Amino acid sequence: MRETNLTAHDFILPLFVSEKIDKERPIASMPGVSQYSLGEIVDQAQRAHDLGLQAILLFGIPRDKDEQASGAFAEDGVVQKAVRAIKSKCRDVVVITDVCLCEYMSHGHCGVTRMDGEHFHVLNDETVDLLVKTAVSHARAGADMVAPSDMMDGRIGAIREALDANDFNDTGIMSYAAKFASVFYGPFRDAAESPPQFGDRRSYQMDTANAEEALREVALDVDEGADVLMVKPALPYIDILWRVHERFGKPTAVYHVSGEYAMIKAAAEKGFVDERAAVLEIMTSLKRAGADMIATYWARELAEWIR
Ligand code: PBG
């Protein structure tokens, strides 16, 4: 009678690769999650695949940051090098790359900024140009799918056009279509070393209070050619997930984010909840609510638990 069953193929494992380290570096606010060196990342991808996972989502931490995020689209950037290494040794794992500028910008914002007295603006179109270059360079390195997480307007269409023009017709786009300005990204910003140095991300990420606007944002990405629609974070936005799945009928992804992970980890460490039972309940709920794929830091454990 059970309607919803989990399989290892439901899960995408986020992985952090850093150019600044030689050896795994654990993230204090995310027990069980680490940054890996370029030397280690291939083994991590292979291990994920051996566990039965189909896909990884790759985030890069560059050696240097600047005001143009040049590390994001450098041919020898950290993600480009990691993708080439993974694809040469472990071809079958689906490599999805995060496309965003925040890890590569000295100020930590997801786009090009301009100060205007006390206030700063994120320059949408200038940012889209850099995102396009980043996505094409990831595809050239061998990425199967690119995942723009920046929330600029018009970037899905621009990336699709540039991928096609460069003969990457088969490279997919997983759009962070409804990404909310959330407090639950806090621990990730430690992991990706990308906290904004001033201001916040509310001018480009969605308002928690707005569901109709979220659906309009998703509709734009559908029109522009997104292959997979993502809702993020997960549990606080499960209504959005359901509506996106119902309304658009496209492959729908959800990102169970760092703060959601950290909350359960902290409660489990104190003995307040049973980690495994809690995680299985959450993941089953997300799938029931319409998620075809779930990005989660528990992907490896889940693959083992449900074997
Ligand atoms: C970068 C990005 C963020 C996350 C994924 N891509 C952080 C942010 O927008 O500040 C969050 C993932 C997580 O919290 O697990 N744009």
py3Dmol code that shows the C-alpha trace and the ligand (Angstrom):
import py3Dmol

protein = """\
ATOM      1  CA  MET A   1       0.000   0.000   0.000  1.00  0.00           C
ATOM      2  CA  ARG A   2       3.024   2.261   0.291  1.00  0.00           C
ATOM      3  CA  GLU A   3       2.840   4.997  -2.336  1.00  0.00           C
ATOM      4  CA  THR A   4       6.270   6.514  -1.937  1.00  0.00           C
ATOM      5  CA  ASN A   5       9.516   4.568  -1.908  1.00  0.00           C
ATOM      6  CA  LEU A   6      13.025   5.951  -1.775  1.00  0.00           C
ATOM      7  CA  THR A   7      15.838   4.715  -4.002  1.00  0.00           C
ATOM      8  CA  ALA A   8      19.476   5.781  -4.226  1.00  0.00           C
ATOM      9  CA  HIS A   9      18.652   7.356  -7.592  1.00  0.00           C
ATOM     10  CA  ASP A  10      16.525   9.964  -5.878  1.00  0.00           C
ATOM     11  CA  PHE A  11      19.533  11.642  -4.310  1.00  0.00           C
ATOM     12  CA  ILE A  12      22.170  14.094  -5.478  1.00  0.00           C
ATOM     13  CA  LEU A  13      25.303  14.467  -3.345  1.00  0.00           C
ATOM     14  CA  PRO A  14      26.683  18.019  -2.989  1.00  0.00           C
ATOM     15  CA  LEU A  15      30.509  17.996  -2.874  1.00  0.00           C
ATOM     16  CA  PHE A  16      32.901  20.843  -2.119  1.00  0.00           C
ATOM     17  CA  VAL A  17      36.280  20.925  -3.852  1.00  0.00           C
ATOM     18  CA  SER A  18      38.883  23.432  -2.675  1.00  0.00           C
ATOM     19  CA  GLU A  19      42.029  24.610  -4.353  1.00  0.00           C
ATOM     20  CA  LYS A  20      43.333  25.836  -0.995  1.00  0.00           C
ATOM     21  CA  ILE A  21      43.837  22.506   0.740  1.00  0.00           C
ATOM     22  CA  ASP A  22      45.799  19.288   0.246  1.00  0.00           C
ATOM     23  CA  LYS A  23      43.693  17.235   2.579  1.00  0.00           C
ATOM     24  CA  GLU A  24      40.021  16.893   3.561  1.00  0.00           C
ATOM     25  CA  ARG A  25      38.824  19.754   5.780  1.00  0.00           C
ATOM     26  CA  PRO A  26      35.689  19.088   7.861  1.00  0.00           C
ATOM     27  CA  ILE A  27      33.055  21.853   8.078  1.00  0.00           C
ATOM     28  CA  ALA A  28      32.399  22.599  11.762  1.00  0.00           C
ATOM     29  CA  SER A  29      28.748  23.602  11.318  1.00  0.00           C
ATOM     30  CA  MET A  30      27.956  20.561   9.132  1.00  0.00           C
ATOM     31  CA  PRO A  31      29.170  17.416  10.911  1.00  0.00           C
ATOM     32  CA  GLY A  32      29.991  14.746   8.329  1.00  0.00           C
ATOM     33  CA  VAL A  33      30.522  17.244   5.484  1.00  0.00           C
ATOM     34  CA  SER A  34      34.001  18.264   4.299  1.00  0.00           C
ATOM     35  CA  GLN A  35      35.806  20.209   1.665  1.00  0.00           C
ATOM     36  CA  TYR A  36      38.042  17.968  -0.444  1.00  0.00           C
ATOM     37  CA  SER A  37      41.244  18.724  -2.296  1.00  0.00           C
ATOM     38  CA  LEU A  38      41.552  18.374  -6.056  1.00  0.00           C
ATOM     39  CA  GLY A  39      43.503  15.173  -5.393  1.00  0.00           C
ATOM     40  CA  GLU A  40      40.712  13.681  -3.284  1.00  0.00           C
ATOM     41  CA  ILE A  41      37.622  14.712  -5.216  1.00  0.00           C
ATOM     42  CA  VAL A  42      37.804  11.952  -7.824  1.00  0.00           C
ATOM     43  CA  ASP A  43      37.740   9.287  -5.104  1.00  0.00           C
ATOM     44  CA  GLN A  44      34.731  10.987  -3.538  1.00  0.00           C
ATOM     45  CA  ALA A  45      32.870  10.954  -6.842  1.00  0.00           C
ATOM     46  CA  GLN A  46      33.814   7.308  -7.365  1.00  0.00           C
ATOM     47  CA  ARG A  47      32.716   6.418  -3.839  1.00  0.00           C
ATOM     48  CA  ALA A  48      29.339   8.105  -4.385  1.00  0.00           C
ATOM     49  CA  HIS A  49      28.887   6.142  -7.582  1.00  0.00           C
ATOM     50  CA  ASP A  50      29.908   2.878  -5.883  1.00  0.00           C
ATOM     51  CA  LEU A  51      27.248   3.513  -3.249  1.00  0.00           C
ATOM     52  CA  GLY A  52      24.630   3.627  -6.004  1.00  0.00           C
ATOM     53  CA  LEU A  53      24.236   7.388  -6.268  1.00  0.00           C
ATOM     54  CA  GLN A  54      23.758   8.698  -9.774  1.00  0.00           C
ATOM     55  CA  ALA A  55      24.764  12.322  -9.495  1.00  0.00           C
ATOM     56  CA  ILE A  56      26.963  14.786  -7.652  1.00  0.00           C
ATOM     57  CA  LEU A  57      26.576  18.551  -7.406  1.00  0.00           C
ATOM     58  CA  LEU A  58      29.962  20.225  -7.401  1.00  0.00           C
ATOM     59  CA  PHE A  59      30.864  23.500  -5.635  1.00  0.00           C
ATOM     60  CA  GLY A  60      34.327  25.044  -5.971  1.00  0.00           C
ATOM     61  CA  ILE A  61      36.443  27.088  -3.587  1.00  0.00           C
ATOM     62  CA  PRO A  62      39.138  28.940  -5.564  1.00  0.00           C
ATOM     63  CA  ARG A  63      42.595  29.878  -4.295  1.00  0.00           C
ATOM     64  CA  ASP A  64      41.928  33.569  -4.995  1.00  0.00           C
ATOM     65  CA  LYS A  65      38.844  35.759  -5.227  1.00  0.00           C
ATOM     66  CA  ASP A  66      38.503  39.061  -7.085  1.00  0.00           C
ATOM     67  CA  GLU A  67      35.917  41.658  -8.137  1.00  0.00           C
ATOM     68  CA  GLN A  68      35.189  39.984 -11.487  1.00  0.00           C
ATOM     69  CA  ALA A  69      34.930  36.414 -10.175  1.00  0.00           C
ATOM     70  CA  SER A  70      37.516  35.407 -12.771  1.00  0.00           C
ATOM     71  CA  GLY A  71      38.092  32.062 -11.054  1.00  0.00           C
ATOM     72  CA  ALA A  72      34.525  31.070 -11.907  1.00  0.00           C
ATOM     73  CA  PHE A  73      35.126  30.896 -15.659  1.00  0.00           C
ATOM     74  CA  ALA A  74      38.900  30.256 -15.840  1.00  0.00           C
ATOM     75  CA  GLU A  75      39.737  27.231 -18.013  1.00  0.00           C
ATOM     76  CA  ASP A  76      41.984  26.024 -15.198  1.00  0.00           C
ATOM     77  CA  GLY A  77      39.551  27.036 -12.421  1.00  0.00           C
ATOM     78  CA  VAL A  78      38.955  24.672  -9.544  1.00  0.00           C
ATOM     79  CA  VAL A  79      35.638  23.291 -10.808  1.00  0.00           C
ATOM     80  CA  GLN A  80      36.921  22.942 -14.382  1.00  0.00           C
ATOM     81  CA  LYS A  81      39.943  20.963 -13.143  1.00  0.00           C
ATOM     82  CA  ALA A  82      37.813  18.820 -10.844  1.00  0.00           C
ATOM     83  CA  VAL A  83      35.276  17.998 -13.563  1.00  0.00           C
ATOM     84  CA  ARG A  84      37.997  16.983 -16.015  1.00  0.00           C
ATOM     85  CA  ALA A  85      39.613  14.736 -13.401  1.00  0.00           C
ATOM     86  CA  ILE A  86      36.307  13.134 -12.373  1.00  0.00           C
ATOM     87  CA  LYS A  87      35.166  12.555 -15.937  1.00  0.00           C
ATOM     88  CA  SER A  88      38.484  10.992 -16.958  1.00  0.00           C
ATOM     89  CA  LYS A  89      38.383   8.409 -14.150  1.00  0.00           C
ATOM     90  CA  CYS A  90      34.699   7.936 -13.399  1.00  0.00           C
ATOM     91  CA  ARG A  91      32.693   8.614 -16.535  1.00  0.00           C
ATOM     92  CA  ASP A  92      29.379   7.239 -15.368  1.00  0.00           C
ATOM     93  CA  VAL A  93      28.699   9.586 -12.490  1.00  0.00           C
ATOM     94  CA  VAL A  94      26.492  12.489 -13.555  1.00  0.00           C
ATOM     95  CA  VAL A  95      28.370  15.685 -12.770  1.00  0.00           C
ATOM     96  CA  ILE A  96      26.208  18.727 -12.089  1.00  0.00           C
ATOM     97  CA  THR A  97      28.123  21.957 -11.477  1.00  0.00           C
ATOM     98  CA  ASP A  98      26.968  24.895  -9.415  1.00  0.00           C
ATOM     99  CA  VAL A  99      27.052  28.042 -11.542  1.00  0.00           C
ATOM    100  CA  CYS A 100      27.323  31.090  -9.315  1.00  0.00           C
ATOM    101  CA  LEU A 101      29.817  33.840  -8.618  1.00  0.00           C
ATOM    102  CA  CYS A 102      29.618  34.142  -4.824  1.00  0.00           C
ATOM    103  CA  GLU A 103      32.515  31.771  -4.073  1.00  0.00           C
ATOM    104  CA  TYR A 104      34.723  33.663  -6.552  1.00  0.00           C
ATOM    105  CA  MET A 105      33.828  37.278  -5.713  1.00  0.00           C
ATOM    106  CA  SER A 106      35.880  39.060  -3.064  1.00  0.00           C
ATOM    107  CA  HIS A 107      32.653  40.552  -1.660  1.00  0.00           C
ATOM    108  CA  GLY A 108      30.763  37.230  -1.599  1.00  0.00           C
ATOM    109  CA  HIS A 109      27.717  38.342  -3.595  1.00  0.00           C
ATOM    110  CA  CYS A 110      26.304  36.194  -6.375  1.00  0.00           C
ATOM    111  CA  GLY A 111      26.854  38.912  -8.980  1.00  0.00           C
ATOM    112  CA  VAL A 112      28.772  41.993 -10.036  1.00  0.00           C
ATOM    113  CA  THR A 113      28.044  44.817  -7.607  1.00  0.00           C
ATOM    114  CA  ARG A 114      28.219  48.593  -7.769  1.00  0.00           C
ATOM    115  CA  MET A 115      28.245  50.834  -4.738  1.00  0.00           C
ATOM    116  CA  ASP A 116      25.957  53.821  -4.772  1.00  0.00           C
ATOM    117  CA  GLY A 117      26.789  55.760  -1.622  1.00  0.00           C
ATOM    118  CA  GLU A 118      25.791  53.485   1.245  1.00  0.00           C
ATOM    119  CA  HIS A 119      23.829  51.135  -0.988  1.00  0.00           C
ATOM    120  CA  PHE A 120      24.980  48.437  -3.313  1.00  0.00           C
ATOM    121  CA  HIS A 121      23.344  47.132  -6.455  1.00  0.00           C
ATOM    122  CA  VAL A 122      23.796  43.794  -8.106  1.00  0.00           C
ATOM    123  CA  LEU A 123      24.123  44.418 -11.828  1.00  0.00           C
ATOM    124  CA  ASN A 124      21.898  41.808 -13.424  1.00  0.00           C
ATOM    125  CA  ASP A 125      23.010  41.803 -17.050  1.00  0.00           C
ATOM    126  CA  GLU A 126      26.745  42.151 -16.352  1.00  0.00           C
ATOM    127  CA  THR A 127      26.362  39.189 -14.013  1.00  0.00           C
ATOM    128  CA  VAL A 128      24.524  37.097 -16.607  1.00  0.00           C
ATOM    129  CA  ASP A 129      27.457  37.575 -19.025  1.00  0.00           C
ATOM    130  CA  LEU A 130      29.843  36.072 -16.461  1.00  0.00           C
ATOM    131  CA  LEU A 131      27.446  33.252 -15.594  1.00  0.00           C
ATOM    132  CA  VAL A 132      27.221  32.348 -19.278  1.00  0.00           C
ATOM    133  CA  LYS A 133      31.025  32.173 -19.539  1.00  0.00           C
ATOM    134  CA  THR A 134      31.099  30.042 -16.398  1.00  0.00           C
ATOM    135  CA  ALA A 135      28.469  27.602 -17.639  1.00  0.00           C
ATOM    136  CA  VAL A 136      30.172  27.173 -21.030  1.00  0.00           C
ATOM    137  CA  SER A 137      33.542  26.554 -19.373  1.00  0.00           C
ATOM    138  CA  HIS A 138      31.958  23.882 -17.153  1.00  0.00           C
ATOM    139  CA  ALA A 139      30.406  22.208 -20.185  1.00  0.00           C
ATOM    140  CA  ARG A 140      33.746  22.324 -21.979  1.00  0.00           C
ATOM    141  CA  ALA A 141      35.343  20.581 -18.977  1.00  0.00           C
ATOM    142  CA  GLY A 142      32.737  17.824 -19.285  1.00  0.00           C
ATOM    143  CA  ALA A 143      29.882  18.740 -16.944  1.00  0.00           C
ATOM    144  CA  ASP A 144      26.678  16.854 -17.766  1.00  0.00           C
ATOM    145  CA  MET A 145      24.430  19.536 -16.352  1.00  0.00           C
ATOM    146  CA  VAL A 146      24.918  23.068 -15.068  1.00  0.00           C
ATOM    147  CA  ALA A 147      22.985  24.416 -12.096  1.00  0.00           C
ATOM    148  CA  PRO A 148      22.726  28.222 -11.924  1.00  0.00           C
ATOM    149  CA  SER A 149      22.049  29.169  -8.287  1.00  0.00           C
ATOM    150  CA  ASP A 150      22.460  32.924  -8.563  1.00  0.00           C
ATOM    151  CA  MET A 151      18.825  33.999  -9.230  1.00  0.00           C
ATOM    152  CA  MET A 152      19.609  36.708 -11.816  1.00  0.00           C
ATOM    153  CA  ASP A 153      16.864  37.364 -14.369  1.00  0.00           C
ATOM    154  CA  GLY A 154      17.289  35.948 -17.845  1.00  0.00           C
ATOM    155  CA  ARG A 155      20.237  33.697 -17.113  1.00  0.00           C
ATOM    156  CA  ILE A 156      18.605  30.427 -18.112  1.00  0.00           C
ATOM    157  CA  GLY A 157      17.830  31.629 -21.638  1.00  0.00           C
ATOM    158  CA  ALA A 158      21.265  33.201 -22.040  1.00  0.00           C
ATOM    159  CA  ILE A 159      23.022  30.049 -20.823  1.00  0.00           C
ATOM    160  CA  ARG A 160      20.902  27.794 -23.063  1.00  0.00           C
ATOM    161  CA  GLU A 161      21.682  29.911 -26.103  1.00  0.00           C
ATOM    162  CA  ALA A 162      25.415  29.959 -25.383  1.00  0.00           C
ATOM    163  CA  LEU A 163      25.570  26.220 -24.702  1.00  0.00           C
ATOM    164  CA  ASP A 164      23.813  25.498 -27.998  1.00  0.00           C
ATOM    165  CA  ALA A 165      26.017  27.943 -29.903  1.00  0.00           C
ATOM    166  CA  ASN A 166      29.079  26.113 -28.571  1.00  0.00           C
ATOM    167  CA  ASP A 167      27.777  22.657 -29.534  1.00  0.00           C
ATOM    168  CA  PHE A 168      26.770  21.674 -26.013  1.00  0.00           C
ATOM    169  CA  ASN A 169      23.196  20.863 -26.976  1.00  0.00           C
ATOM    170  CA  ASP A 170      23.272  17.842 -24.669  1.00  0.00           C
ATOM    171  CA  THR A 171      24.352  19.733 -21.574  1.00  0.00           C
ATOM    172  CA  GLY A 172      21.327  20.139 -19.332  1.00  0.00           C
ATOM    173  CA  ILE A 173      20.278  22.999 -17.093  1.00  0.00           C
ATOM    174  CA  MET A 174      19.042  22.434 -13.575  1.00  0.00           C
ATOM    175  CA  SER A 175      17.662  25.802 -12.612  1.00  0.00           C
ATOM    176  CA  TYR A 176      17.437  27.003  -9.058  1.00  0.00           C
ATOM    177  CA  ALA A 177      14.079  28.320 -10.181  1.00  0.00           C
ATOM    178  CA  ALA A 178      12.541  29.229  -6.836  1.00  0.00           C
ATOM    179  CA  LYS A 179      15.353  29.997  -4.450  1.00  0.00           C
ATOM    180  CA  PHE A 180      14.283  31.830  -1.341  1.00  0.00           C
ATOM    181  CA  ALA A 181      16.389  34.289   0.673  1.00  0.00           C
ATOM    182  CA  SER A 182      16.770  31.911   3.594  1.00  0.00           C
ATOM    183  CA  VAL A 183      18.450  31.867   6.969  1.00  0.00           C
ATOM    184  CA  PHE A 184      19.078  28.167   6.396  1.00  0.00           C
ATOM    185  CA  TYR A 185      22.006  28.764   4.036  1.00  0.00           C
ATOM    186  CA  GLY A 186      24.204  29.867   6.963  1.00  0.00           C
ATOM    187  CA  PRO A 187      26.343  26.720   7.358  1.00  0.00           C
ATOM    188  CA  PHE A 188      26.830  26.422   3.569  1.00  0.00           C
ATOM    189  CA  ARG A 189      28.489  29.815   3.527  1.00  0.00           C
ATOM    190  CA  ASP A 190      31.127  28.370   5.907  1.00  0.00           C
ATOM    191  CA  ALA A 191      31.538  25.364   3.634  1.00  0.00           C
ATOM    192  CA  ALA A 192      31.776  27.398   0.423  1.00  0.00           C
ATOM    193  CA  GLU A 193      33.576  30.349   2.069  1.00  0.00           C
ATOM    194  CA  SER A 194      31.035  32.667   0.460  1.00  0.00           C
ATOM    195  CA  PRO A 195      29.295  34.844   3.087  1.00  0.00           C
ATOM    196  CA  PRO A 196      28.480  38.315   1.686  1.00  0.00           C
ATOM    197  CA  GLN A 197      30.874  40.902   3.152  1.00  0.00           C
ATOM    198  CA  PHE A 198      28.114  43.547   3.188  1.00  0.00           C
ATOM    199  CA  GLY A 199      24.340  43.579   2.757  1.00  0.00           C
ATOM    200  CA  ASP A 200      22.332  40.440   2.115  1.00  0.00           C
ATOM    201  CA  ARG A 201      20.888  38.500  -0.796  1.00  0.00           C
ATOM    202  CA  ARG A 202      17.303  39.709  -0.563  1.00  0.00           C
ATOM    203  CA  SER A 203      17.483  41.819  -3.712  1.00  0.00           C
ATOM    204  CA  TYR A 204      18.007  38.739  -5.885  1.00  0.00           C
ATOM    205  CA  GLN A 205      16.628  35.797  -3.899  1.00  0.00           C
ATOM    206  CA  MET A 206      12.901  35.277  -3.311  1.00  0.00           C
ATOM    207  CA  ASP A 207      10.841  36.644  -0.426  1.00  0.00           C
ATOM    208  CA  THR A 208       9.765  33.840   1.943  1.00  0.00           C
ATOM    209  CA  ALA A 209       6.251  35.250   1.911  1.00  0.00           C
ATOM    210  CA  ASN A 210       5.655  34.978  -1.854  1.00  0.00           C
ATOM    211  CA  ALA A 211       4.301  31.834  -3.469  1.00  0.00           C
ATOM    212  CA  GLU A 212       2.643  33.384  -6.541  1.00  0.00           C
ATOM    213  CA  GLU A 213       5.804  35.284  -7.379  1.00  0.00           C
ATOM    214  CA  ALA A 214       7.797  32.062  -7.009  1.00  0.00           C
ATOM    215  CA  LEU A 215       5.553  30.386  -9.585  1.00  0.00           C
ATOM    216  CA  ARG A 216       6.035  33.313 -11.962  1.00  0.00           C
ATOM    217  CA  GLU A 217       9.814  33.005 -11.515  1.00  0.00           C
ATOM    218  CA  VAL A 218       9.629  29.298 -12.272  1.00  0.00           C
ATOM    219  CA  ALA A 219       7.487  29.923 -15.369  1.00  0.00           C
ATOM    220  CA  LEU A 220      10.172  32.241 -16.750  1.00  0.00           C
ATOM    221  CA  ASP A 221      12.809  29.532 -16.344  1.00  0.00           C
ATOM    222  CA  VAL A 222      10.555  26.991 -18.057  1.00  0.00           C
ATOM    223  CA  ASP A 223      10.103  29.356 -21.020  1.00  0.00           C
ATOM    224  CA  GLU A 224      13.832  30.002 -21.173  1.00  0.00           C
ATOM    225  CA  GLY A 225      14.642  26.297 -21.433  1.00  0.00           C
ATOM    226  CA  ALA A 226      15.320  24.863 -17.968  1.00  0.00           C
ATOM    227  CA  ASP A 227      15.378  21.046 -17.961  1.00  0.00           C
ATOM    228  CA  VAL A 228      15.032  20.574 -14.203  1.00  0.00           C
ATOM    229  CA  LEU A 229      13.268  22.977 -11.842  1.00  0.00           C
ATOM    230  CA  MET A 230      14.601  23.305  -8.347  1.00  0.00           C
ATOM    231  CA  VAL A 231      12.959  24.608  -5.204  1.00  0.00           C
ATOM    232  CA  LYS A 232      15.188  25.600  -2.304  1.00  0.00           C
ATOM    233  CA  PRO A 233      15.246  25.255   0.729  1.00  0.00           C
ATOM    234  CA  ALA A 234      13.132  22.131   1.162  1.00  0.00           C
ATOM    235  CA  LEU A 235      10.851  21.684   4.165  1.00  0.00           C
ATOM    236  CA  PRO A 236       9.822  25.322   4.747  1.00  0.00           C
ATOM    237  CA  TYR A 237       8.870  25.504   1.038  1.00  0.00           C
ATOM    238  CA  ILE A 238       7.222  22.123   0.586  1.00  0.00           C
ATOM    239  CA  ASP A 239       4.031  23.858  -0.608  1.00  0.00           C
ATOM    240  CA  ILE A 240       6.020  25.501  -3.406  1.00  0.00           C
ATOM    241  CA  LEU A 241       7.569  22.166  -4.311  1.00  0.00           C
ATOM    242  CA  TRP A 242       4.133  20.600  -4.642  1.00  0.00           C
ATOM    243  CA  ARG A 243       2.794  23.462  -6.745  1.00  0.00           C
ATOM    244  CA  VAL A 244       5.801  23.514  -9.075  1.00  0.00           C
ATOM    245  CA  HIS A 245       5.520  19.766  -9.587  1.00  0.00           C
ATOM    246  CA  GLU A 246       1.762  19.952 -10.239  1.00  0.00           C
ATOM    247  CA  ARG A 247       1.763  23.022 -12.409  1.00  0.00           C
ATOM    248  CA  PHE A 248       4.732  22.457 -14.695  1.00  0.00           C
ATOM    249  CA  GLY A 249       5.011  18.667 -14.843  1.00  0.00           C
ATOM    250  CA  LYS A 250       8.754  18.943 -15.391  1.00  0.00           C
ATOM    251  CA  PRO A 251      11.487  17.053 -13.568  1.00  0.00           C
ATOM    252  CA  THR A 252      11.435  18.746 -10.189  1.00  0.00           C
ATOM    253  CA  ALA A 253      14.297  18.919  -7.733  1.00  0.00           C
ATOM    254  CA  VAL A 254      14.488  20.142  -4.178  1.00  0.00           C
ATOM    255  CA  TYR A 255      17.558  21.154  -2.198  1.00  0.00           C
ATOM    256  CA  HIS A 256      17.513  20.129   1.445  1.00  0.00           C
ATOM    257  CA  VAL A 257      19.986  22.794   2.519  1.00  0.00           C
ATOM    258  CA  SER A 258      22.813  23.156   4.989  1.00  0.00           C
ATOM    259  CA  GLY A 259      20.796  24.716   7.821  1.00  0.00           C
ATOM    260  CA  GLU A 260      18.124  22.046   7.554  1.00  0.00           C
ATOM    261  CA  TYR A 261      20.901  19.459   7.771  1.00  0.00           C
ATOM    262  CA  ALA A 262      22.604  21.191  10.701  1.00  0.00           C
ATOM    263  CA  MET A 263      19.376  21.372  12.733  1.00  0.00           C
ATOM    264  CA  ILE A 264      18.781  17.631  12.614  1.00  0.00           C
ATOM    265  CA  LYS A 265      22.460  16.878  13.216  1.00  0.00           C
ATOM    266  CA  ALA A 266      22.501  19.097  16.301  1.00  0.00           C
ATOM    267  CA  ALA A 267      19.287  17.612  17.678  1.00  0.00           C
ATOM    268  CA  ALA A 268      20.537  14.083  17.012  1.00  0.00           C
ATOM    269  CA  GLU A 269      23.832  14.804  18.781  1.00  0.00           C
ATOM    270  CA  LYS A 270      21.839  15.802  21.856  1.00  0.00           C
ATOM    271  CA  GLY A 271      19.733  12.674  21.628  1.00  0.00           C
ATOM    272  CA  PHE A 272      16.535  14.662  20.950  1.00  0.00           C
ATOM    273  CA  VAL A 273      15.711  12.938  17.648  1.00  0.00           C
ATOM    274  CA  ASP A 274      16.753   9.720  15.984  1.00  0.00           C
ATOM    275  CA  GLU A 275      18.811  10.901  13.001  1.00  0.00           C
ATOM    276  CA  ARG A 276      18.131   8.029  10.642  1.00  0.00           C
ATOM    277  CA  ALA A 277      14.385   7.957  11.292  1.00  0.00           C
ATOM    278  CA  ALA A 278      14.165  11.735  10.969  1.00  0.00           C
ATOM    279  CA  VAL A 279      16.075  11.793   7.699  1.00  0.00           C
ATOM    280  CA  LEU A 280      14.045   8.965   6.167  1.00  0.00           C
ATOM    281  CA  GLU A 281      10.822  10.733   7.163  1.00  0.00           C
ATOM    282  CA  ILE A 282      11.948  14.051   5.684  1.00  0.00           C
ATOM    283  CA  MET A 283      13.142  12.516   2.411  1.00  0.00           C
ATOM    284  CA  THR A 284       9.955  10.464   2.015  1.00  0.00           C
ATOM    285  CA  SER A 285       7.909  13.634   2.618  1.00  0.00           C
ATOM    286  CA  LEU A 286       9.837  15.542  -0.030  1.00  0.00           C
ATOM    287  CA  LYS A 287       9.377  12.774  -2.570  1.00  0.00           C
ATOM    288  CA  ARG A 288       5.670  12.495  -1.706  1.00  0.00           C
ATOM    289  CA  ALA A 289       5.377  16.273  -2.227  1.00  0.00           C
ATOM    290  CA  GLY A 290       6.666  15.975  -5.783  1.00  0.00           C
ATOM    291  CA  ALA A 291      10.466  15.872  -5.692  1.00  0.00           C
ATOM    292  CA  ASP A 292      11.920  13.742  -8.488  1.00  0.00           C
ATOM    293  CA  MET A 293      15.394  14.412  -7.133  1.00  0.00           C
ATOM    294  CA  ILE A 294      16.665  15.592  -3.796  1.00  0.00           C
ATOM    295  CA  ALA A 295      20.005  17.269  -3.179  1.00  0.00           C
ATOM    296  CA  THR A 296      21.022  16.326   0.344  1.00  0.00           C
ATOM    297  CA  TYR A 297      24.165  16.090   2.441  1.00  0.00           C
ATOM    298  CA  TRP A 298      22.819  12.724   3.644  1.00  0.00           C
ATOM    299  CA  ALA A 299      22.898  11.177   0.163  1.00  0.00           C
ATOM    300  CA  ARG A 300      25.675   8.697   1.011  1.00  0.00           C
ATOM    301  CA  GLU A 301      24.080   7.550   4.261  1.00  0.00           C
ATOM    302  CA  LEU A 302      20.689   7.303   2.558  1.00  0.00           C
ATOM    303  CA  ALA A 303      22.105   5.074  -0.159  1.00  0.00           C
ATOM    304  CA  GLU A 304      23.355   2.737   2.568  1.00  0.00           C
ATOM    305  CA  TRP A 305      20.251   2.883   4.733  1.00  0.00           C
ATOM    306  CA  ILE A 306      17.803   2.045   1.967  1.00  0.00           C
ATOM    307  CA  ARG A 307      19.917  -0.619   0.261  1.00  0.00           C
TER     308      ARG A 307
END
"""
ligand_1 = """\
16
PBG
C 25.291 29.955 -3.887
C 24.570 28.874 -3.205
C 24.093 28.837 -1.884
C 23.617 27.553 -1.652
C 23.780 26.842 -2.852
N 24.344 27.692 -3.790
C 24.155 29.845 -0.805
C 23.531 31.164 -0.927
O 22.711 31.449 -1.793
O 23.894 31.969 -0.074
C 23.069 27.034 -0.356
C 23.143 25.568 -0.146
C 22.965 25.139 1.270
O 22.686 25.946 2.172
O 23.116 23.936 1.520
N 24.581 30.875 -4.552
"""
view = py3Dmol.view(width=600, height=400)
view.addModel(protein, "pdb")
view.setStyle({"model": 0}, {"cartoon": {"style": "trace"}})
view.addModel(ligand_1, "xyz")
view.setStyle({"model": 1}, {"stick": {}})
view.zoomTo()
view.show()
